[in-house]
Amino acid sequence: MFILTIDQRGSTGDIDRVPSLLQDVAPLTTSGTFERSVGDEIQGAVQDPGEVVAIALHALRQGHWYVGIGVGPVDTPLPQSPREGSGPAFVAARHAVERAKAAAGHVPLAVLPGMALRSDADGGRVDSRSVDARRAHAASACANAEAVLRLIGRLIQERSEAQWKVVDTLTTVQQNREARHGSQKVVARELGITEQSVSRAVLRSGWQEEWAARPAAEMLLALAHGIITPEGTGGDAWTYSG
């Protein structure tokens, strides 16, 4: 499971942006639900790593949020409300959002593993070397996912309003067309600008690089999840190990 904890930046001197973010996030996921957890923060549990990428990058685009992603098992059955959820991934998401807040000039996103050990099922007999190796492998996968998401996030945060207008229109056009050939011509016509202007905006915005890198972030999140929560292990058999 992936737990996202997203906290508003500079909320004491800003409006409450939680309702609008909840409205934006709802159509981005079919595998999870989000709600206000406390104050100016939202939290949700998501099963699909592609949805995690989409939600995290949307929050980064807005520039008003710290994004924490916890990867790992949760206590089951999951309650209807994410606020009532518990387990290693929830704890990791809390640590991740605090780490994102301490990122200084970096993109404010962090990914951390909710590492756990099979304690109940094996009577407490755990090979410490195997556990340490798995923990290191999981931490590495999460760090790699974080690095890719931050790189994409940097591209997104540095786009101008004019570039966003072009790439948003281009994304919509390509989603609605069977063939992508000629999409930039359609965008130019819809926006009333030249094809050269569209081409420059796409190039300078890093739009193609973003969409080429999204699957890599998704794959790394899935890899981390597979390491931390192997197939066939139940959430109720795990205990948090920090």
N, C-alpha and C positions, 0 to 999 in steps of 0.2 A: 504494500500500500504506500501511496505517496501522500504526505500531509503537507499542506501549504499554509503557512501563517504569514499574513501580509499586513504590515502595520503602516499607518499613515505617517509620513515625514512632516515634521514641523506643524503638528496638528494644533498646538496651542495658539498659534497665530493664523490659522487657516480655517476654512469652512469644513464641515463634516463631509468628507468625500466617500464614506462607506456606502451609502445607498446607491450612488451612481456606479461604483465599482462592482457591487453585487449584481446590478442590472447588466453590466457589460460582461461579467464572467459567466452568467447563467447559460447563454447559448454556446459557450466554448467547451462545455463538458456534458457528456451523457452518462458518465460513470461516477459522478460525485456531486455533492451539494455543498454550497458555501453559505455561511451566515456570519453576522457580527458575533465575535467571541467575547470581546470586552472592549469598552471604550471605542477607539478609532481603529480597530483591528478586525480583520475577517479571517476565518479559518475554514478549511475544507479538506475532505478526504477523497482522493482521486485514484482510480485504478489504472488509467491509461497514461503512459509516459508522454505520448504526443499531446494530450490535453494539458499535462503539466507544463510542457514547453510553451504552448499557446497562451496559457493563463499567466505564466511568469513574465513572458515577453510583453504581453499587453499591459501588465502593471508597470513594467520598466518604461515602456513607451510614455506613459502618462507623467512620469517623473515625480510622483508624489508618494511613492511607496518603497518600503523595505520588504524584500521577499526572502522568506526562509522556507526551505524544502527539507523535510525529513523523510528518509527512505527506510522502510523496514516493516516489521510486524506490528500489529495493533491488537489490543484485547478484543476478542470476539465474544458474542455477536456485536457488530457495530451498532451503536445507538442511532436513532434517527437524527439527533442533533450532534454535529461535530463538537460542540462545546462540552458534551458529556463523554467524548471519546478519551481513551487512555491507551498506554502502551509505548514501547520504545520509539516508534516513528513520531508520535505526538511530542515526546520529550525532545527528540532530535530537531523537530521543526522549531520548537521554542528556542533552543540553543542557536539554531541557524539564523533566525531573524535577529537575535541579539548580535550575532557575528556580523550580519549584514549592516547593522547600525554602526558597527565599529570599523566599517570598510573605508572610512575617510573619503578620499577622492576616487575610490574604485566604484565600479557599478555595484549598487547596494543589493546584492543577491548572494546567498550562501546555500550550499547543499551539504547535509551531514547525514551519516548513517546512524540509524537506530539499532545499534548492534545488540544482539541478544544471544543467549546460549541455551541449548536444550538441557535444562536442568531436571525437570520433573520426569521426563521420559527416560533419562539414562541414570537416574539415581544419584546425580551429582558427580558422576565420574566423567570428567571432560579432559581430553588431551590438551594441555595448555599451549603446546607448540602449534597444534592444528588451529586452535582458537585464535592465537596471535596472528598466524598467517592469514586466516580468513578475515580477521578484523583489518589487517593492513591492506589486503586486497580490496575490501569494501571501501575503506577510506580513500584509496587511490582512485577507484571508479567514481566515487562521489566528487572528488577533487577535479577529476577530468571533466565530468559533466558540468561542474560549476565554472570551470575555465572556459568551456565552449559557450555556455549561456552568457557569461560575462562579455565575451568577445562579440556575440550577436547583440547583446544589450548595448554595448558601446556604439555599434553601428546605428541601432535604433534611436538612441538618445541624441546622437549628433545630427540627425536629419533635420533639415529646415522644413517649415510649413509647406513651402512650395514643392519640395521633394516628396513629402508625405501625400500631397494631393495627387501627384503623378503615380506613385507606387500603389496607393490605395485604389485608384481607378484601374491601374494595370492588373492588380490582383483580382478585382471584381470582374474585369473583362475576361481574364483567363479562366476564372472559375465558371463563367457562363458560356464559354466557347469550347467546342470539341477540339478544334485545332488552335494552337498558339501562334502560328505564323500570321503575321500582320497585326498582332495585338497592339503594338506601339502606334501604328497608324490609326487604329480605332481610338486609342487614348488621346492622341493629338487632336482628332476630330471632335471628340467629346469635350475636351478642355479648351478648344480654340487656340491651340499653340502649334508650333511646328514639330515635325517628327524629330528634328535635330535637338530641340529642347527636351523632348521626352527622353531621347537617348542619353543626353547629358545628365539628366536628373536620375535616371536608372543607374548609370555608371557611378556617379558621385555618391549616391545614397547607399551603395553596397547591397542593393535589393537582391541581386542574383546570388551574392555570397551568403546573404542571410538564409535564403530558402535552400541553398545547397548545404548549409551547416545545421539547419534544424533537425534533419534525420540523425546526424551524428550525436547531437545532444540527447535526442530521444533514445538512441541505442545505448548510450552510456548510462542513462538513468535506468533503463531496463536491465543492463548488465549489473549495476549496483544492486538492484532489487533482487535479482537472481542469486547473487552471492549472499546477501543478508538473509533472504527468506527462501531457502531452497524449496523446490516443489515437494509437496507432501508433508510439510511441517505445519503444524497448527499454531495459531496465535496464542491459544491458551496454554501451550507447553513451553512458552518462552518467558525469560525474565530479563529485565534491562541490566546491562553490564557496563553502562557508562561509555 
